[in-house]
Amino acid sequence: LEAWQDLSRYFSDPHVKWLKATEGLGQPVPLALQHPNDNYWLEYLPEARTLYLQYSRAEETDGLPMSTFIAMTDRVIRDESPQRVIIDLRYNTGGNAAIAERLFHRLSRNETFAKPGGMVVLVG
């Protein structure tokens, strides 16, 4: 169990039966807490023309290998032409850093993201 996952009302673990403090609040769940069971995921934010990518664990995800995730990321960049990327590492608890090396290399070589303000990395 990662300590931060309990912050999200979307976290599920059949062995954990705690009542979450965020249950029933009715407000939107912050973007960073919307997919606590996923090691990595992305969402395109059209109003901000921003690609948000969260990388919470350096471990392959069952059913979504990193190579497929990179292809998804490339497709969003090609189809949506985001003006910036946010890489959220705040909840990353480690693992095999080599898994995402190719992803981060591709993002850092993107001409749009290389401009000032084009890439934002969130760390805790």
C-alpha positions as CSV (number, residue, x, y, z in Angstrom):
1,L,0.0,0.0,0.0
2,E,1.3,3.4,-1.0
3,A,0.4,6.0,1.7
4,W,-0.8,8.6,-0.8
5,Q,-3.4,6.2,-2.4
6,D,-5.7,6.5,0.7
7,L,-6.2,10.2,-0.3
8,S,-8.3,9.2,-3.2
9,R,-11.8,7.9,-3.0
10,Y,-11.1,5.9,-6.2
11,F,-8.5,3.7,-4.5
12,S,-9.6,0.1,-4.1
13,D,-7.9,-2.7,-2.3
14,P,-10.0,-5.7,-1.2
15,H,-7.8,-6.0,2.0
16,V,-8.4,-2.4,3.1
17,K,-11.7,-1.5,4.6
18,W,-11.0,2.0,5.9
19,L,-13.5,4.8,5.4
20,K,-11.8,7.5,3.4
21,A,-11.9,11.1,4.6
22,T,-12.8,12.3,1.1
23,E,-15.9,10.1,0.8
24,G,-19.1,12.0,0.2
25,L,-17.6,15.4,-0.1
26,G,-19.2,16.0,-3.4
27,Q,-16.4,18.1,-4.8
28,P,-14.3,17.0,-7.8
29,V,-11.4,14.8,-6.9
30,P,-8.1,16.5,-7.8
31,L,-6.6,15.2,-11.1
32,A,-3.6,13.7,-9.3
33,L,-5.8,11.5,-7.2
34,Q,-8.2,10.2,-9.9
35,H,-6.3,7.0,-10.8
36,P,-4.6,5.7,-7.6
37,N,-4.5,2.1,-8.8
38,D,-2.6,3.0,-12.0
39,N,1.2,3.1,-12.2
40,Y,1.1,5.6,-15.0
41,W,-1.7,7.3,-17.0
42,L,-2.4,10.5,-19.0
43,E,-5.1,12.9,-19.8
44,Y,-5.3,15.6,-22.4
45,L,-6.8,18.9,-21.0
46,P,-8.2,20.6,-24.0
47,E,-9.0,24.0,-22.4
48,A,-5.4,24.3,-21.2
49,R,-3.9,22.6,-24.3
50,T,-1.9,20.6,-21.9
51,L,-1.0,16.9,-21.7
52,Y,-1.1,15.7,-18.0
53,L,1.0,12.6,-17.4
54,Q,1.2,11.0,-14.0
55,Y,3.9,8.5,-13.2
56,S,3.4,7.1,-9.8
57,R,5.3,3.8,-9.8
58,A,8.3,2.8,-11.9
59,E,6.8,-0.6,-12.7
60,E,5.1,-2.1,-15.7
61,T,1.3,-2.1,-15.5
62,D,-0.5,-5.3,-16.2
63,G,-2.4,-4.9,-19.4
64,L,-0.6,-1.6,-20.3
65,P,3.0,-2.2,-21.1
66,M,5.2,1.0,-21.3
67,S,5.6,0.5,-25.0
68,T,1.8,0.8,-25.5
69,F,1.7,3.7,-23.1
70,I,4.4,5.5,-25.1
71,A,2.4,4.9,-28.3
72,M,-0.8,6.3,-26.6
73,T,1.2,9.4,-25.6
74,D,2.6,9.8,-29.1
75,R,-0.9,9.6,-30.5
76,V,-2.3,12.2,-28.1
77,I,0.6,14.5,-29.0
78,R,0.1,14.0,-32.7
79,D,-3.7,14.3,-32.6
80,E,-4.2,17.1,-30.1
81,S,-0.9,19.2,-30.4
82,P,-0.6,20.1,-26.8
83,Q,1.4,23.2,-26.0
84,R,2.8,21.9,-22.8
85,V,3.2,18.7,-20.8
86,I,2.9,18.3,-17.1
87,I,4.7,15.3,-15.7
88,D,3.5,14.5,-12.2
89,L,6.0,12.6,-10.1
90,R,4.8,13.7,-6.7
91,Y,3.6,10.3,-5.7
92,N,6.2,8.2,-7.4
93,T,7.6,5.7,-4.9
94,G,10.3,4.3,-7.1
95,G,11.0,1.0,-8.8
96,N,12.9,0.4,-12.0
97,A,13.7,3.8,-13.4
98,A,14.7,2.3,-16.8
99,I,11.0,1.5,-17.5
100,A,10.1,5.1,-18.4
101,E,13.5,6.2,-19.7
102,R,12.3,6.0,-23.4
103,L,9.1,8.0,-22.6
104,F,10.9,10.8,-20.8
105,H,13.6,10.9,-23.5
106,R,10.9,11.3,-26.2
107,L,9.1,14.0,-24.3
108,S,12.3,16.0,-23.7
109,R,13.1,15.9,-27.4
110,N,9.7,17.4,-28.4
111,E,10.3,20.9,-29.9
112,T,7.1,22.3,-28.3
113,F,7.9,21.0,-24.9
114,A,11.5,22.2,-25.1
115,K,10.3,25.8,-25.1
116,P,10.2,27.7,-21.8
117,G,7.1,26.6,-19.9
118,G,6.6,23.7,-22.3
119,M,7.4,21.1,-19.7
120,V,6.5,21.2,-16.1
121,V,7.6,18.5,-13.7
122,L,5.9,18.2,-10.4
123,V,7.9,16.7,-7.5
124,G,7.1,16.3,-3.9
